[in-house]
Amino acid sequence: MPRLVLSSALARWLSDDGGAAVASRECRFDLPGASLIEMLDALFEQHPKLRGYVLDERGRIRHHVAVFIDGDAICNKSELGLALEAGSEVYIMQALSGG
């Protein structure tokens, strides 16, 4: 089963208390899914608040979110049908920007 890892910055979206209990650590989930979107849907079923933070209104990964599959960054943020292997690791983090 693929594994999904949320950075500590995103872990605060997992609870109603502002994430105080999990904000200092990454959170790991073993989730079903043969594709990225199937895995994300399984995550959002458990944690609905994350959907609006990770995906925009068109269902694409938001600009301020970075997703990696087995260490490779997803460049096309609308390409959610990417296949996952049983041992794949998906890492989701808040992207940094500035100048």
N, C-alpha and C positions, 0 to 999 in steps of 0.2 A: 504494500500500500504506500502511495506517495506520502511524503511528509511536507507540511507547510510550517514555515517559521515566520512569526511576526516580530519585527524589531520592537524594542522596548517602547519607542515613541508611539507605535500603533497599538500596543497592548492596552493603553488607557481606554481605548474604545470598546473593550470587552465587558465592562461592568458599568453599573449605574452610579457608582461612587467616584467616578472620575478616574478609575483605574489605579487608585492608590495602592491596592494590594499587588498589582502586577507591573506597574509602570517602571520598575527598576530592573526588569529582566525580560529577555526574549520569551515568547510563548511558542510552544511546539504542538502541532496537531498531526495525527495520522488520520488522513481523510480519504474517502473513496473518490475516484475520478480517473477516467482515462484521458481527460484533457484538462487544461487549465480552468476553463469555465465550469466544468463539472466539479472540480475541487473547490473553486470559489463559491459555487452555489451551496455546496455542503457546509462550508465555513459560514456563509451568510445565513443559512438556516439556523445554525447554532447561535450566531451573533449578528442579528439583523442591523445593528447600528453601524457595523463596519462597511456595509454595502455602499452607503452614501459617501463615505470617506474614501473608499478605494476606487469606486466606479463613478463616472459622471452620468448625466441623465440619458446619454446615448448608449450606455453600457460599456464604455471604453475605460481603460485605466486612466485615472486622473493624472494631470501633468506633474503634480507634486508627490506622486507615488512611483517608486521604482520596484520592478519585479524581476527576479532572477530565477532561471530554471537551471539547476545543476551548475551554478556559477556564471551562466551566460545571461546578460541583460536582455530583456525584451525591448526591442527598439520600436516595433510597430505596436502601439498601445491598444489598437483595436483588434489585434490578432489573438483572440482568447481561445481559439480552438486548437492550440498547440498540444500535441500528444505528450502524455506523461508516461514514464515507465514505472513499474512497481516500486523501484528504489529511488525514484526522483526526489529531489528536494527543491521546493519552491520557497524562495525567501522574498518577503515583502517588507519594504522599508519606506520611510518618508524621505523623498528626494531633497537634497540640499540645493539651494540656489542663492544667488546674491551677486554682488559685484564690488 
